[in-house]
Amino acid sequence: MRSLGYWMVETVLRISKTKKFLELDPDEMKIALKKERIKQNHKPPKKMQNNYRIEEERIGSNSCYIVSPKEKKEKQEKKEKQVLLFIHGGAYVKEMNPFYWDVISKLAKDFLFYK
């Protein structure tokens, strides 16, 4: 008999189609990931763009974003430079989930720009 926890995980996997995805062979998985990357919007939301200066850089096939306060460059250069490296989940295969922009905004606000 399956436990309640196992049943819940199995149900979530079935609903999210994750189980089906994980059962693909490597070539099918590459095709599925490529299609998913095209559909997925990993760009910063407008609210984030209004509150921060966001620069996008490409490293290989990955997008990297530099988030900094919207201040004049002279002011920013005078401040001590602080850096926070945020690597989202996805095993360098999936693009960043929109949820992570909220996390980045909170981290930037709490730890970097408003001390």
BELQUIMO-V337942 format. One record per residue. RES is the residue in three letters. PHI is phi as a letter, one per 30 degrees, with the letter a starting at -180 (none if undefined). PSI is psi as a letter, one per 40 degrees, with the letter a starting at -180 (999 if undefined). Layout:
BEGIN
res->(RES RES)
phi->(PHI PHI)
psi->(PSI PSI)
END
This chain:
BEGIN
res->(MET ARG SER LEU GLY TYR TRP MET VAL GLU THR VAL LEU ARG ILE SER LYS THR LYS LYS PHE LEU GLU LEU ASP PRO ASP GLU MET LYS ILE ALA LEU LYS LYS GLU ARG ILE LYS GLN ASN HIS LYS PRO PRO LYS LYS MET GLN ASN ASN TYR ARG ILE GLU GLU GLU ARG ILE GLY SER ASN SER CYS TYR ILE VAL SER PRO LYS GLU LYS LYS GLU LYS GLN GLU LYS LYS GLU LYS GLN VAL LEU LEU PHE ILE HIS GLY GLY ALA TYR VAL LYS GLU MET ASN PRO PHE TYR TRP ASP VAL ILE SER LYS LEU ALA LYS ASP PHE LEU PHE TYR LYS)
phi->(none d d d d d d d d e d d d d d d i d d d d d d d d e d d d e d d d d d d d d d d c c d d d e e d d d c b d b c c b c b i c c d b c c c b d d b d e d d d d d d d d c b b c c c d d k h h c c d d d e e d d d d d d d d d d d c c c b d)
psi->(h i i d d d d d d d d d d d d e e d d d d e e i i d d d d d d d d d d d d d d h h e i i i d d d d d d i h h h h i h h b e i h h h h h i i g i i d d d d d d i h h i h h h h h i i e f f d i i h i d d d d d d d d d d d d d d d e f 999)
END
